[in-house]
Amino acid sequence: MPKVAKFSLEEKVNVSTGVGWQNGVCVGNTPPVQDYPGLCLEDSPLAVRGADFVTGFPSGINTAATWKRSLIRARGIALGEEHKGKGVNVILGPMMNLGRVAQGGRNWEGFGADPYLAGEVAFETILGLQEGGVQACAKHYINNEQEIQRTMETSEVDDRTEHELYALPFLRSVMAGVASIMCSYNQVNGVYACENDRTLNQILKTEFGFQGYVMTDWFAEHSTLSPAAGLDMAMPGDIGAGTGTSYFGANLTAAVRNGLLPEERITNMAERILAAWYFLGQDASDYPSPNFNAFDPLDDATNQHVDVQADHYKIVRDIGSASVVLLKNEGALPLNKPRSLAIIGSDAGPAKVTGPNIGSNQGGIDGVLAVGWGSGATNFTYLISPYEALQARARQDHTAFQWFFDDFNLLGAQVVANRKEAAIVFLQSDSGEGFFTLDGNPGDRKNLTAWHNGDALVEAVAATNNNTIVVVHSVGPLILESWIENPNVTAVLWAGVSGQETGNAIADVLYGDYNPSARLPYTIAKDPTDYPTQIVNGTDFLTVPYSEGLFIDYRHFDANDIEPRFEFGFGLSYTKFSYHGLKISAIHGQDIDGEEEANWAAGNPTPQAVGSSTSLWLHRPAWEVTFKVKNTGHVAGTEIPQLYLRHPKLANEPPQILKGFTDMDLEAGETKIVSLTLSRFDLSIWDVDNQSWVKPNGTFGITIGASSRDLRLNGTLTV
C-alpha cells in the first residue's frame, strides 16, 4: 500500500499537482505515484458531467426547497454511487455559496440565501455523497457571490459576517467529514482566496479543524509560495490551458530545494490527499477506474458507456415534486379531470431545435428549463417536459389538450387559451457560470424579469382565460408584480430547475398526486431595489463591499420592515395546519467540560484551540423545543415547521434567524409532536476581539412558524 513516508520529494509534489488541462479523461486528474493510482476529479454537483448514461438530478436550489433531510441525503447517496460507478474519486460539489445577490449566476447550484439552511443541506449532501463512495468537495471557499469579474475582484467582508454567514456552511461541511474544499477565484479582503492565510489556515484548518485537503478552482493560483502556505492541490495543474507550466510541480520542488519552503509542508499536502483517498475506501482493489472521457464522450477507446442510472429517476421525481413551491392557489388546484386544458409558452415543451443538451454549457435552451448553464450543468440522458407529462395525463382523463409554444405571438396564445377550462402558462429565467454570456447575461442575470416575453404572455392569456395557472422554471427570484394580483391568475407554481423528471414532477403537483410542501429558500421581492445587494459591474479590478453585513435576504427585509411578495420559507399546501403547545426545556446529563460550559454561560470567550469552532460541547443539543402540529384539512399533507431565534438586542443580530426545521407527514385530522433542538452554538455570536463564539447576555426569543413571516408560536429562553 502506498505510504507518503516512502515517497520522494518529487513524488509528493506530483500527488499535489494536476497533470494539466485535458491531459486526462476527467476534468481534473492527478498522476499515479508508486502504487497510488492518482485521482479523477469531475464536475458536477448534479450529475457526472460529460458522461453518458447518467442521471440529471435536481439542482441544489431545488433540493434545498424541499427542506427534507431524507430526500437531501438520498440524492447525495445516488450522486455518489453514480460518480463512483464512473470511476470518479472526487465530485466537485456541493456548492454552498449563499444567494447574497438575487441575480447571482450560480445561485441555482447552491442551497439558498440562509446560512443555516445551506449548512444543513450541505451537511446531509456530503454525508450522502461520501456514503455513496466518492470524495465530496465543498465549494467555492469563500465569498464567490457573483460571476462578473470573479477572477478580478476583492470581496470586502468583516470578520463577524464571514463567520456567521459565509463560512457557516463550510463549517458544517467539515463537521460532516468532507474530504476536500475548493478555494475560489476572487480575493478576500485583498488577498486571493487560494493563498489567503486568514481563510485557509486560521479559519479553515485551525479554527474549524479541517483535516482534508484544499484544492484550487481551475487555474485559480497566482504564484507558488503564497498558495503553498495553505493550499494542498493545484488544479488542473498547469498555469493556463496548454502552457505546460505549473505554479506547483517543478516550481514547488525548486522552492523546497532552495530552502524557501520546508519539505514538511509538501509532506502534509500529500498526507491530506492520501488520507481522504483511504478514508473513502478508494484504495480497494475493486474501486472502478475512470470509464468515461469528459472531453470526448464519443471516443469508444476511452469511454466504456457504463450505465450508472439504476432507478435514480425515482429520487429525481420525488425531489422534483417535493421542491415545487405553491405560491398562490385560489381554488384552481389540484386539477380534477378538466374537460379542456391548454399549455402555453416555450418552457412547456421539449427544445424544438437544439434538443435537451446543446444549451447545458451555454444556456439558450428553446424548451423547458431543467438546469442552468456552466460546469454545474449536465447532459441529460432524457428529459421529460411538461408537454409530455401533461398530455399523458390528458389522454388518461379524456381531456381536450392543446399547446402553443410561441412566446411572442400573444394573439395566438389567446386563441389557444380561449374558453379552456384551464390555461397553464410556463415561464423561465436562466443563468450560469460566467465563462459564457447569453443575451447580455454574463453568467449573472442582468435583471429579475422572466425571459422569452414571459410576463406579457401571462398578461395576454389572463386577459382571455379566467383560470390562468402559471408555472415558473427559474434559477432564482423573479419580479411578478405585473400579474401576480390579477384575479384571473388563479395559481402559481415555482418549479425551479429540477432535472430530468421536471415534467412529471409538475404534473404530480398540478393533479394532487403530490400535495405541495416545498418552501422558498430565498425571498421573492416586489421590486429589485428591495434587495440589500446588487451585482457590482465594471471592467477593471472590482471591489465588492459586503457592507450589508449580516443583513441579507429575509434578515434585511425584516430589519427594514420591507414587505416581500413571498417571504423566505413560504409555501402553500392543499391542506391546512395548526400549531399549539410550545414547550422549551433544557437537556441535562450531558458529558461536557464544565469549565467551558460555565465560561460560555457567563458570556466569556471560549477556548481558541484547534477545532474550537467544531467542539463537541459547543454543538451538542442543549435545549429541546417541542410543540404539536395538526393537519386540520381534508387531505394528507406535509408541513415544514421552522424555528427562528431572536437574540437579545445588545447582540446586534438581525430580528430573527433560522435555527431549526423539520418535515412532518400528517394524515387529515392527525396530530404529531415535533421536537427540535438548539445547541450553544445556535445561540452564540462571533466575538471579533476575542476570536471566539460567545453567548450574548439577555433573554432569547423563540418563534415557531410556517415561514419567516407566518409565525404561530412564541416562547423565551433564558440561559
JOQUIGI-V388769 format. One line per field, one symbol per residue. ss: DSSP state (H for helix, E for strand, C for the rest). phi: phi as a letter, one per 40 degrees, with the letter a starting at -180 (. if undefined). burial: # if it has 9 or more other ideal C-beta (glycine too) atoms within 8 Angstrom, else .. A space follows every 50 residues. Layout:
ss->???
phi->???
burial->???
//
This chain:
ss->CCCHHHCCHHHHHHHCEECCCCCCCCCEEECCECCECCCEEECCCCCCCC CCCCCCCCCHHHHHHHCCHHHHHHHHHHHHHHHHHCCCCEECCCECCCCC CCCCCCHHHCCCCCHHHHHHHHHHHHHHHHHCCCEEEEEEECCCCCCCCC CCEEEECCHHHHHHHHCHHHHHHHHCCCCEEEECCCEECCEEHHHCHHHH HHHHHHHCCCCCEEEECCCCCCCCHHHHCCCCEECCCCCCCCCCCCCCHH HHHHHHHCCCCCHHHHHHHHHHHHHHHHHCCCCCCCCCCCCCCCCCCCCC CCCCCCCCCCCCHHHHHHHHHHCCEEEEECCCCCCCCCCEEEEECHHHCC CCCCCCCCCCCCCCCCCCCCCCECCCCCCCCCCCCHHHHHHHHHHHHCCE EEEECCCCCHHHHHHHHCCCCEEEEEEEECCECCCCCECCECCCCCCCCC CCCHHHHHHHHHCCCCCEEEEEEECCCCCCCCCCCCCCEEEEEECCCCCC CHHHHHHHHHCCCCCCCCCCCCCECCCHHHCCCCCCCCCCCEEEECCCCC CCCHHHHHHCCCCCCECCCCCECCCCEEEEEEEEEECCCCCCCHHHHHHH HCCCCCCCCCCHHHCHHHHCEEEEEEEEEEECCCCCEEECCEEEEECCHH HCCCCCEEEEECCEEECCCCEEEEEEEEEHHHHEEEECCCCEEEECCCEE EEEEECCCCCEEEEEEEEC
phi->.cbcdcccdcccccdcbcchcgcacccbabccbfcccgbbbacacbaccg bcfbccccccccccccfbccccccccccccccccccgccbcciccbcccd bccdcbdcccbhbbccdcccccdcccdcdccchbccbcabcagcbacdfc cbabccbccccdccbcccccccccccgdcabbcccccbfgbdccaccccc ccccccccgcbcbbbcccgccbabcccccbcbacbchccadgcgbaccfc ccccccdcgcaccdccccdcccccccccdcgccccccccdbabccacccc cbbcfccbcfbcdccdcccdccbccccaacgcbccbfccaabbbhcccbc dcbcgcbccccbggccaccbacbhcccacccaaccddccccccccccgcc bbaabccbccccccccccgccabbbbbaabaacccbbbfgbcgcccabbc cfgccccccccccbbcbcbbbbcacacbcbccacccccccabbbbfbbgc bccccccdcdcgcbcdbcbccacbccadccccbbccbibcccbbccccfc bbfccccccbfccccbcdgcicbcbbbbbagcbbacbbgccbcccccccc ccgcccdbcdgccbddccbcdbbbbbabbbcccbbcabbbcbbbbbcddc cfcddabcbaaabbcbcdgcbbcbbbbbbccdccbcccccfacbccchcc cbbbacacbccbbbabbbc
burial->.#.#..#.#.###########..#######..#..#.############# ###################.############################## ################################################## ..###.#..##############################.########## ##########.###########.###############.......####. ###.##....#.#.##############.#.#....##.#####..#... ..#..#.##..##.###############..##.#..#.########### ##.#.#.###.####################.#############...#. #####.#..#.###.##..#.#############.#.#..#####..### #####.######.##.###############.##.#.############# ############.############..#.##...##.....#.#.#.#.# #########....##.#####.###.#.#..#.#..#....#...##.## ....##....#####.####.##########.#.##############.. #.##.#########.#.#..#..#.#####.######....#####.#.# ###########.#####..
//
